[in-house]
Amino acid sequence: NDREDRAKETFHSTAGQAGIIARKAEVDLLLLGHYSIRYRELSPLLDEAMVEFKNARLAIEGETIAIDDEVKIIGKM
C-alpha cells in the first residue's frame, strides 16, 4: 500500500486494494499475479492482501490451478 499513488498512475491496484475488491465481490479465492520487477520478495504482498481477504495466494509461474467446485493447486508444469 505504500505505493498506492504509483499504482493509481499506472492503472494498477495494490495487493491491499485487491484484497478489498475480493472481499466485497465475495469471491472464493484471490490469486495475486502480475508483479512488478521491483519486488524481489513477494510474501509482503500476500500479507498485505490477506489483511483484507484471508483466502489469497500468490500466482507462481508454472503452477497449475484447477478451478471447479473447489480450487486445487495441482503442481508445477
N, C-alpha and C positions, 0 to 999 in steps of 0.2 A: 504494500500500500504506500510505501514511501516514494514510489514513482508514479503516483496517480496522475499528476499533471502530464507527464510524458505519455502515459497510456492514452489519455484523452486526445493529445495532439496527434497520435498515430492511429486513432480509431481502434484501440485495443482495450482490454479490461485488465484489472489487476486480479490476482488469484482470489483476493477477498471479495471483490465485486462479483466474480464468477460464482463464488460460494453463495452470495446473497441471491443471485439470479436462480441458482439451482434450488435453493430453499423455497423461494417464492413460487417457482414453477412446479414444486412438489415432484421433482424427478427422483428416480431411484439411485442414480449414480452420477457423479460429476467426474468426468475424465479430463484432466488438465493436460494440455499439449501446446504446441507452437511456442516453444520457449525462446526467449531472446538469448543470443550467444553470450551476453554479459553474465548470465547465471551459470556459474560452474557447479554450484551446489543447488539442487532442486528441492530438497526437503523443506527449506523455509517457505517455499511457495505452497507446498502441500499443507504445511502447518497453518499458513495464513487462510487458505480456503476452508480448512476444517474448523476454524473458529466459527464460521458461518454455516457450514454444511458438513456433517460428520462423515458421510459416505463419499469421500473424494479419493481419487487415485491419480498417480502420475502416469501419463501415457509414456511407454518405453518403446523405443524403436525396435521393431522385430517381434514384439509381443503380440499374440493373438488373443482377442477378446470375443467370446461368443455372447450374443445378446438374444435371449428368447424370454422365457418366463422368469429366468434369473440370469444374472450376469456371471460368467465363469471366465477366469483367466486360464487359458489353455496352455500357454507357454510361448517360448520364442520360436520363430520360424527358422 
